Amino acid sequence: MLDVGEHMATLGFIEYADSSPEVRAVYDDIMRTRNTDWINNFWKALAHDPASLRRTWQSVKEIMAAVGCSDQSHFVKDFERAYGLSPCRYRQEVFRHRRNDASALRLIESRSGQ
């Protein structure tokens, strides 16, 4: 899996016009869901690995739907405010420590009390 934080600067960003049909479909869905006409650099960097781009966006959409949020940027800000870390950082913690969902939930609950 692509480590976006490590490779973002060296890989560059994949713009809509230069993207594959698979990446373009995800970009279209991001723009439609967020009601915007641009894609931020996180998604453009992640597009170097189309499967990761698709999986990550699908996960974000599922979480947004579960909590009733229609805008990803508001979701990220609300998540950080509630749990003291970004959804991306939460995911990194889960994978780095190979925690199950219950352990990860305890991690963010402990941080939200800070």
Contacts in CASP RR format, 6 or more apart in sequence:
PFRMAT RR
TARGET T0000
AUTHOR 0000-0000-0000
METHOD contacts of the structure
MODEL  1
MLDVGEHMATLGFIEYADSSPEVRAVYDDIMRTRNTDWINNFWKALAHDP
ASLRRTWQSVKEIMAAVGCSDQSHFVKDFERAYGLSPCRYRQEVFRHRRN
DASALRLIESRSGQ
1 49 0 8 1.000
1 52 0 8 1.000
2 46 0 8 1.000
2 48 0 8 1.000
2 49 0 8 1.000
2 52 0 8 1.000
4 42 0 8 1.000
4 45 0 8 1.000
4 46 0 8 1.000
5 45 0 8 1.000
7 45 0 8 1.000
7 48 0 8 1.000
8 41 0 8 1.000
8 45 0 8 1.000
11 45 0 8 1.000
11 48 0 8 1.000
12 44 0 8 1.000
12 45 0 8 1.000
12 48 0 8 1.000
13 41 0 8 1.000
13 44 0 8 1.000
13 45 0 8 1.000
13 47 0 8 1.000
14 23 0 8 1.000
14 44 0 8 1.000
14 45 0 8 1.000
14 47 0 8 1.000
14 48 0 8 1.000
15 44 0 8 1.000
16 24 0 8 1.000
16 27 0 8 1.000
16 39 0 8 1.000
19 27 0 8 1.000
19 47 0 8 1.000
20 50 0 8 1.000
22 50 0 8 1.000
22 54 0 8 1.000
23 47 0 8 1.000
23 50 0 8 1.000
23 53 0 8 1.000
26 43 0 8 1.000
26 47 0 8 1.000
26 50 0 8 1.000
26 53 0 8 1.000
26 54 0 8 1.000
26 57 0 8 1.000
27 39 0 8 1.000
27 43 0 8 1.000
27 47 0 8 1.000
29 57 0 8 1.000
29 61 0 8 1.000
30 39 0 8 1.000
30 43 0 8 1.000
30 57 0 8 1.000
30 72 0 8 1.000
31 37 0 8 1.000
31 38 0 8 1.000
31 39 0 8 1.000
33 61 0 8 1.000
33 64 0 8 1.000
33 70 0 8 1.000
33 72 0 8 1.000
34 71 0 8 1.000
34 72 0 8 1.000
34 73 0 8 1.000
35 70 0 8 1.000
35 71 0 8 1.000
43 53 0 8 1.000
43 57 0 8 1.000
46 52 0 8 1.000
46 53 0 8 1.000
46 56 0 8 1.000
47 53 0 8 1.000
60 72 0 8 1.000
60 75 0 8 1.000
60 87 0 8 1.000
63 75 0 8 1.000
63 87 0 8 1.000
64 70 0 8 1.000
64 71 0 8 1.000
64 72 0 8 1.000
64 75 0 8 1.000
67 75 0 8 1.000
67 78 0 8 1.000
69 75 0 8 1.000
69 78 0 8 1.000
75 87 0 8 1.000
76 86 0 8 1.000
76 87 0 8 1.000
79 86 0 8 1.000
79 87 0 8 1.000
79 90 0 8 1.000
80 86 0 8 1.000
82 112 0 8 1.000
83 90 0 8 1.000
83 108 0 8 1.000
83 109 0 8 1.000
83 111 0 8 1.000
83 112 0 8 1.000
84 108 0 8 1.000
84 111 0 8 1.000
84 112 0 8 1.000
84 114 0 8 1.000
85 93 0 8 1.000
85 108 0 8 1.000
85 111 0 8 1.000
90 104 0 8 1.000
90 107 0 8 1.000
90 108 0 8 1.000
93 99 0 8 1.000
93 104 0 8 1.000
93 107 0 8 1.000
94 101 0 8 1.000
94 104 0 8 1.000
94 107 0 8 1.000
97 103 0 8 1.000
99 107 0 8 1.000
END
